[in-house]
């Protein structure tokens, strides 16, 4: 998922909402090439130079036009699945023919499944072209300006509730777990813009007995620094301003340029008398596990955090299983997951808006292609379902810390502002946000 936007909430209703657009989806250092070119009306094409011809409705057989009109979703899904199967079974001649057919039914300006299909198809082509070892060699990409990238993520943050949901749940769990503490230390394993903490700081500052002393340690890998456009000084200035505005003692400790797996207890400067909270928001799935590294950095990081004895640890993750599943199952899961997400984008952003194309290309497409095209250490998008995260956390010594009815009610108020097709489910103290019947984001707390 992604660094956050730089504008904060102005209300002070203890809703624990922060204004941080995503990382759904953690951005890499390059972005899809779209520039200002747009397909002509009625023409279905993709704009990625992978060596395969594009096609338009004008040149498709009449039968395919009719099928697409009658049931476009199933037709596109079936054709893409056939492409994936042919590639998986190394029937390359058939794969290349199917790719050309598929080019005629996908479009970055079409129905949700057609738009998603354009990126799934590029993932398959990239997988064929380089065995998934370096996705960026197979795609025409460019590096956006930082403010450009942030603007796309801000749009996604505003039109969909996925990230607001995750941040509100995490902030609410932390606020409740530390409600009686005088000294608070929050360790954020992906600080990004730091604006997730603005409404929590507002709530802490409004305590009847006076605010606690708050310390925030922000871990910042090089990717986050790139997307933000500068170092953690920006975050420090913002938090200092918050401290002065709300008259709350606040200390910020930056850990720049270090990946989560390289963080040690010594770096975190744990002090006696502090109540500790650790936050993993849309970040932990980027940490390799035993299937990638025999040292199992993912579980090792959780054990290290448990050794800090935090009062609460919050986890927000995409509800998908793309980590160790075989390629064909992973392809099917990715198509199902992102089909729901692309549909939900249509609910708030008209299909003819150029902003929608940019949001999907810059914020979602690269993650999709990484899942499909890459293997081993090159595949950094490795999502797991809530049940698997529960197993990992339990093995590391954590116990569930159920989200409260108050946090639940605040999130339901948030969803009332969006389409009624969004769903919210409470399961074993965790919360899952979905679109129709598909769960998309989980939020849980642990101690």
C-alpha positions as CSV (number, residue, x, y, z in Angstrom):
1,X,0.0,0.0,0.0
2,X,1.4,3.6,0.2
3,X,2.6,6.8,1.8
4,X,-0.1,9.1,3.0
5,X,-1.4,12.5,1.9
6,X,-0.2,15.6,3.5
7,X,-3.6,17.0,4.4
8,X,-5.0,16.1,7.8
9,X,-8.5,15.9,9.3
10,X,-9.8,19.2,10.6
11,X,-12.6,17.6,12.8
12,X,-11.9,16.6,16.4
13,X,-14.7,14.1,16.9
14,X,-12.5,11.2,18.3
15,X,-13.1,9.2,15.2
16,X,-9.5,8.1,15.1
17,X,-9.4,8.8,11.3
18,X,-6.3,9.9,9.6
19,X,-6.0,11.3,6.2
20,X,-3.4,9.1,4.6
21,X,-3.8,7.7,1.2
22,X,-2.6,4.3,0.7
23,X,-0.1,2.3,-0.1
24,X,-2.7,-0.6,-1.2
25,X,-0.5,-0.4,-2.1
26,X,3.1,0.1,-1.3
27,X,4.6,1.9,-4.2
28,X,7.7,0.9,-6.0
29,X,10.2,3.2,-7.5
30,X,8.7,3.3,-10.9
31,X,5.2,3.8,-12.3
32,X,3.1,2.7,-15.3
33,X,3.6,4.8,-18.4
34,X,0.4,6.5,-19.3
35,X,1.3,10.1,-19.8
36,X,-1.4,12.1,-21.6
37,X,-2.3,9.6,-24.2
38,X,-5.9,8.4,-24.2
39,X,-7.5,5.7,-26.4
40,X,-10.0,7.0,-28.9
41,X,-13.7,6.4,-28.0
42,X,-14.7,2.9,-28.9
43,X,-11.2,1.6,-29.3
44,X,-10.0,-1.1,-26.9
45,X,-6.3,-1.1,-26.4
46,X,-3.5,-1.1,-23.8
47,X,-0.7,1.3,-23.9
48,X,2.3,-0.8,-22.8
49,X,5.0,-1.7,-25.3
50,X,5.4,-5.4,-24.7
51,X,5.8,-6.4,-28.3
52,X,2.3,-7.7,-28.8
53,X,-0.2,-6.0,-31.1
54,X,-3.2,-4.2,-29.6
55,X,-6.6,-4.6,-31.0
56,X,-9.8,-2.5,-31.2
57,X,-13.5,-3.3,-31.4
58,X,-13.5,-2.3,-35.0
59,X,-11.3,-5.2,-36.0
60,X,-12.7,-7.9,-33.8
61,X,-14.9,-10.6,-35.3
62,X,-18.6,-10.0,-34.9
63,X,-19.0,-13.1,-32.7
64,X,-16.5,-11.7,-30.2
65,X,-18.3,-8.4,-30.1
66,X,-21.6,-10.1,-29.4
67,X,-20.1,-12.3,-26.7
68,X,-18.5,-9.3,-25.1
69,X,-21.8,-7.4,-25.0
70,X,-23.7,-10.3,-23.6
71,X,-21.3,-11.4,-20.8
72,X,-18.1,-9.4,-20.8
73,X,-17.0,-10.4,-17.4
74,X,-17.0,-14.1,-17.9
75,X,-15.5,-13.8,-21.4
76,X,-12.6,-11.8,-20.2
77,X,-12.0,-14.0,-17.2
78,X,-12.1,-17.2,-19.2
79,X,-9.7,-15.9,-21.8
80,X,-7.2,-14.6,-19.3
81,X,-7.4,-17.9,-17.4
82,X,-6.7,-19.8,-20.6
83,X,-3.7,-17.5,-21.1
84,X,-2.4,-18.2,-17.6
85,X,-2.9,-22.0,-18.1
86,X,-1.1,-22.1,-21.4
87,X,1.8,-20.1,-19.9
88,X,1.9,-22.3,-16.8
89,X,2.0,-25.5,-19.0
90,X,4.6,-23.9,-21.3
91,X,2.4,-24.1,-24.4
92,X,4.0,-21.0,-25.7
93,X,2.6,-20.8,-29.2
94,X,-0.9,-21.2,-27.9
95,X,-0.1,-18.6,-25.2
96,X,1.0,-16.0,-27.8
97,X,-2.1,-16.5,-29.8
98,X,-4.3,-16.2,-26.7
99,X,-2.5,-13.0,-25.8
100,X,-3.4,-11.5,-29.1
101,X,-7.0,-12.5,-28.6
102,X,-7.0,-11.1,-25.1
103,X,-5.7,-7.8,-26.3
104,X,-8.9,-7.4,-28.2
105,X,-11.1,-7.6,-25.1
106,X,-9.2,-5.7,-22.4
107,X,-9.1,-1.9,-22.1
108,X,-7.8,0.6,-19.5
109,X,-11.0,2.6,-20.2
110,X,-13.6,-0.2,-20.2
111,X,-15.6,-2.2,-17.7
112,X,-13.8,-3.0,-14.4
113,X,-12.9,-6.6,-15.6
114,X,-11.5,-5.2,-18.9
115,X,-9.4,-2.6,-17.0
116,X,-8.1,-5.2,-14.6
117,X,-7.6,-7.6,-17.5
118,X,-5.2,-5.1,-19.2
119,X,-2.9,-5.3,-16.2
120,X,-3.3,-9.0,-15.6
121,X,-2.4,-9.5,-19.3
122,X,0.7,-7.4,-18.9
123,X,1.7,-9.5,-15.9
124,X,1.4,-12.6,-18.0
125,X,3.5,-11.1,-20.8
126,X,6.1,-9.9,-18.3
127,X,6.2,-13.4,-16.7
128,X,6.8,-15.0,-20.1
129,X,9.3,-12.4,-21.2
130,X,11.7,-12.6,-18.2
131,X,10.5,-15.4,-16.0
132,X,9.4,-12.8,-13.4
133,X,13.0,-12.0,-12.3
134,X,12.8,-8.3,-13.2
135,X,9.3,-7.0,-14.0
136,X,10.5,-3.5,-14.9
137,X,12.5,-4.7,-17.9
138,X,9.3,-6.0,-19.5
139,X,7.3,-2.9,-19.0
140,X,7.5,0.7,-20.2
141,X,7.6,2.6,-17.0
142,X,8.7,6.0,-15.8
143,X,9.4,7.6,-12.5
144,X,6.7,10.2,-11.5
145,X,7.4,13.3,-9.6
146,X,6.7,12.7,-5.9
147,X,3.8,15.2,-5.7
148,X,2.3,13.5,-8.7
149,X,2.4,10.1,-7.1
150,X,1.0,11.4,-3.8
151,X,-1.9,13.1,-5.7
152,X,-2.9,9.7,-7.2
153,X,-2.8,8.0,-3.8
154,X,-4.8,10.8,-2.3
155,X,-7.5,10.3,-4.9
156,X,-7.7,6.6,-4.1
157,X,-7.7,7.3,-0.4
158,X,-10.7,9.7,-0.8
159,X,-12.8,7.6,-3.1
160,X,-12.5,4.2,-1.3
161,X,-12.8,3.6,2.5
162,X,-10.2,0.8,2.6
163,X,-7.4,2.8,4.1
164,X,-9.5,5.0,6.3
165,X,-11.0,1.8,7.7
166,X,-7.5,0.3,8.5
167,X,-6.1,3.5,10.0
168,X,-9.3,4.2,12.1
169,X,-9.2,0.6,13.5
170,X,-5.6,0.8,14.4
171,X,-5.8,4.2,16.0
172,X,-8.9,3.2,17.9
173,X,-7.3,0.0,19.3
174,X,-4.2,2.0,20.4
175,X,-6.3,4.8,22.0
176,X,-8.2,2.3,24.1
177,X,-5.3,0.1,25.1
178,X,-3.3,3.1,26.3
179,X,-6.2,5.2,27.6
180,X,-4.8,5.4,31.2
181,X,-1.1,5.7,30.3
182,X,0.9,8.8,31.1
183,X,3.8,8.0,28.8
184,X,3.2,6.5,25.4
185,X,5.6,5.2,22.8
186,X,4.3,4.3,19.3
187,X,6.5,2.4,16.9
188,X,5.3,2.8,13.3
189,X,6.9,0.4,10.9
190,X,5.9,2.5,8.0
191,X,5.6,6.1,9.0
192,X,5.2,7.5,5.5
193,X,3.7,11.1,5.9
194,X,2.9,10.4,9.6
195,X,-0.6,11.9,9.2
196,X,-2.2,8.6,10.5
197,X,-1.4,9.9,14.0
198,X,-3.0,13.3,13.7
199,X,-6.5,12.4,15.0
200,X,-5.0,10.1,17.7
201,X,-2.9,13.0,18.9
202,X,-6.0,15.2,18.9
203,X,-7.9,12.6,21.0
204,X,-5.0,12.2,23.5
205,X,-4.6,16.0,23.8
206,X,-8.3,16.2,24.8
207,X,-8.0,13.8,27.8
208,X,-9.9,15.3,30.8
209,X,-6.9,14.8,33.1
210,X,-4.5,16.3,30.6
211,X,-2.5,14.8,27.7
212,X,0.2,12.1,28.1
213,X,3.8,12.4,27.0
214,X,3.9,10.9,23.5
215,X,6.9,9.5,21.6
216,X,6.6,8.3,18.0
217,X,9.4,6.3,16.4
218,X,9.0,6.3,12.6
219,X,10.7,3.6,10.5
220,X,11.2,4.7,6.9
221,X,12.5,2.5,4.1
222,X,14.0,4.0,1.0
223,X,10.8,3.4,-1.0
224,X,8.7,5.5,1.4
225,X,11.3,8.3,1.2
226,X,11.1,8.3,-2.6
227,X,7.3,8.5,-2.6
228,X,7.3,11.3,0.0
229,X,9.9,13.3,-1.9
230,X,12.2,14.1,1.0
231,X,13.5,12.7,4.3
232,X,11.8,12.3,7.7
233,X,12.3,16.0,8.5
234,X,9.0,16.6,6.9
235,X,7.3,14.2,9.3
236,X,9.1,15.7,12.2
237,X,8.0,19.2,11.3
238,X,4.4,18.1,11.0
239,X,4.4,16.4,14.3
240,X,6.0,19.3,16.0
241,X,3.3,21.6,14.6
242,X,0.7,19.2,16.0
243,X,2.4,19.3,19.4
244,X,2.3,23.0,19.5
245,X,-1.3,23.4,18.2
246,X,-2.8,20.9,20.6
247,X,-0.4,21.5,23.5
248,X,0.7,17.9,23.9
249,X,4.3,16.9,24.7
250,X,5.4,15.0,21.7
251,X,8.8,13.6,20.7
252,X,9.6,12.1,17.2
253,X,12.5,9.7,16.7
254,X,13.2,9.0,13.0
255,X,14.8,5.7,11.7
256,X,15.5,6.7,8.1
257,X,16.6,4.3,5.3
258,X,16.2,1.1,7.2
259,X,14.0,-1.9,6.2
260,X,11.8,-3.4,8.9
261,X,13.7,-6.7,9.0
262,X,16.9,-4.7,9.9
263,X,15.4,-3.0,12.9
264,X,16.8,-4.1,16.2
265,X,15.7,-3.5,19.8
266,X,18.7,-1.2,20.4
267,X,17.6,1.1,17.5
268,X,14.2,1.6,19.2
269,X,15.4,3.1,22.5
270,X,12.8,1.5,24.7
271,X,12.6,3.5,27.9
272,X,11.3,2.3,31.3
273,X,7.8,3.5,32.2
274,X,6.6,3.9,28.6
275,X,3.5,2.1,27.4
276,X,4.4,0.7,24.0
277,X,2.2,0.4,20.9
278,X,3.5,-1.2,17.6
279,X,1.8,-0.5,14.3
280,X,1.9,-2.6,11.2
281,X,-0.4,-1.0,8.6
282,X,-0.3,-2.6,5.1
283,X,3.4,-3.3,5.5
284,X,4.1,-6.7,7.0
285,X,3.2,-8.6,3.8
286,X,6.3,-7.1,2.2
287,X,8.5,-8.9,4.7
288,X,9.7,-12.2,3.2
289,X,8.8,-15.4,5.0
290,X,10.2,-19.0,5.1
291,X,9.2,-19.6,1.5
292,X,11.7,-16.9,0.4
293,X,14.3,-16.9,3.1
294,X,15.3,-19.8,5.3
295,X,15.7,-17.4,8.1
296,X,12.0,-16.5,8.0
297,X,12.3,-12.7,8.4
298,X,8.5,-12.3,8.7
299,X,8.1,-14.5,11.8
300,X,11.5,-13.2,13.1
301,X,10.2,-9.6,13.0
302,X,7.1,-10.6,14.9
303,X,9.1,-12.4,17.6
304,X,11.4,-9.3,17.9
305,X,8.4,-7.1,18.4
306,X,6.8,-9.5,21.0
307,X,10.1,-9.3,22.9
308,X,9.5,-5.5,23.3
309,X,6.4,-6.4,25.4
310,X,4.0,-3.9,23.7
311,X,0.6,-3.3,25.3
312,X,-0.9,-3.4,21.9
313,X,0.2,-4.3,18.4
314,X,-2.0,-3.4,15.4
315,X,-2.1,-5.2,12.1
316,X,-3.9,-4.1,8.9
317,X,-3.5,-6.2,5.8
318,X,-5.1,-7.1,2.5
319,X,-7.3,-10.1,2.8
320,X,-5.8,-12.2,0.1
321,X,-3.7,-15.3,-0.2
322,X,-1.0,-14.7,-2.8
323,X,2.1,-15.7,-0.7
324,X,2.8,-19.4,-1.3
325,X,0.0,-20.4,-3.5
326,X,0.9,-22.0,-6.9
327,X,0.9,-19.7,-9.9
328,X,-2.5,-20.6,-11.4
329,X,-4.2,-20.3,-8.0
330,X,-2.4,-17.0,-7.4
331,X,-3.6,-15.7,-10.7
332,X,-7.2,-16.6,-10.0
333,X,-7.0,-15.1,-6.5
334,X,-5.5,-11.9,-7.9
335,X,-8.2,-11.6,-10.5
336,X,-11.0,-12.2,-7.9
337,X,-9.5,-9.8,-5.4
338,X,-8.9,-6.9,-7.7
339,X,-12.1,-7.4,-9.6
340,X,-13.9,-6.3,-6.5
341,X,-11.6,-3.4,-5.9
342,X,-11.9,-2.1,-9.5
343,X,-15.7,-2.4,-9.2
344,X,-15.7,-0.4,-6.0
345,X,-13.6,2.4,-7.7
346,X,-16.4,2.8,-10.3
347,X,-18.9,3.5,-7.5
348,X,-17.2,6.9,-6.7
349,X,-15.1,7.9,-9.8
350,X,-16.7,8.1,-13.2
351,X,-15.2,5.8,-15.8
352,X,-14.4,8.6,-18.2
353,X,-12.2,10.5,-15.7
354,X,-8.5,10.6,-16.5
355,X,-7.8,10.5,-12.8
356,X,-9.3,7.0,-12.5
357,X,-6.9,5.7,-15.2
358,X,-3.9,7.3,-13.3
359,X,-5.1,6.0,-9.9
360,X,-5.4,2.4,-11.2
361,X,-2.1,2.5,-13.1
362,X,0.0,4.2,-10.5
363,X,-1.5,2.8,-7.3
364,X,-2.7,-0.7,-8.2
365,X,-1.3,-2.0,-11.5
366,X,2.3,-2.5,-10.4
367,X,1.2,-4.6,-7.4
368,X,-1.0,-6.7,-9.7
369,X,1.8,-7.3,-12.1
370,X,4.4,-8.0,-9.4
371,X,2.1,-10.8,-8.0
372,X,1.7,-12.3,-11.5
373,X,5.1,-11.8,-13.1
374,X,7.6,-12.2,-10.3
375,X,8.9,-15.1,-8.1
376,X,11.3,-15.5,-5.2
377,X,12.8,-12.3,-3.7
378,X,11.5,-10.3,-6.7
379,X,7.9,-10.9,-5.7
380,X,7.4,-8.4,-2.8
381,X,3.6,-8.5,-2.8
382,X,3.0,-11.6,-0.6
383,X,-0.4,-11.3,1.1
384,X,-1.9,-13.7,3.6
385,X,-5.4,-14.2,5.0
386,X,-6.3,-13.2,8.5
387,X,-6.3,-16.8,9.6
388,X,-2.6,-17.2,8.6
389,X,-1.7,-13.9,10.3
390,X,-3.4,-15.2,13.4
391,X,-1.2,-18.3,13.3
392,X,2.0,-16.3,12.9
393,X,1.1,-13.9,15.7
394,X,0.1,-16.7,18.0
395,X,3.3,-18.6,17.4
396,X,5.2,-15.5,18.2
397,X,3.5,-15.3,21.6
398,X,0.7,-12.7,20.9
399,X,-2.9,-13.0,22.1
400,X,-5.9,-11.3,20.4
401,X,-7.0,-7.9,21.7
402,X,-10.5,-7.6,20.3
403,X,-11.5,-4.3,18.7
404,X,-14.2,-2.6,20.8
405,X,-17.8,-2.0,20.0
406,X,-17.0,1.8,19.9
407,X,-14.4,1.3,17.2
408,X,-16.9,-0.8,15.3
409,X,-19.6,1.9,15.5
410,X,-17.2,4.6,14.3
411,X,-16.2,2.5,11.3
412,X,-19.9,1.9,10.5
413,X,-20.5,5.6,10.5
414,X,-17.6,6.0,8.0
415,X,-19.1,3.3,5.7
416,X,-22.5,5.1,5.7
417,X,-20.8,7.8,3.6
418,X,-20.0,5.2,0.8
419,X,-21.8,2.7,-1.3
420,X,-24.1,0.2,0.4
421,X,-22.2,-2.5,-1.4
422,X,-19.4,-2.2,1.1
423,X,-19.6,-4.8,3.9
424,X,-18.2,-5.0,7.4
425,X,-17.8,-8.2,9.3
426,X,-16.6,-8.8,12.9
427,X,-14.8,-12.1,13.3
428,X,-13.1,-13.2,16.5
429,X,-12.4,-9.6,17.6
430,X,-11.0,-8.6,14.2
431,X,-12.9,-6.6,11.5
432,X,-13.0,-7.3,7.8
433,X,-14.1,-4.7,5.2
434,X,-15.2,-6.0,1.8
435,X,-17.1,-5.2,-1.4
436,X,-20.2,-7.3,-1.9
437,X,-19.1,-10.9,-1.0
438,X,-15.4,-10.4,-1.2
439,X,-13.4,-9.5,1.9
440,X,-10.6,-7.0,1.0
441,X,-9.0,-5.6,4.2
442,X,-8.6,-7.0,7.7
443,X,-7.8,-5.1,10.9
444,X,-6.9,-6.7,14.2
445,X,-5.1,-5.9,17.5
446,X,-2.9,-8.1,19.6
447,X,-1.1,-8.0,23.0
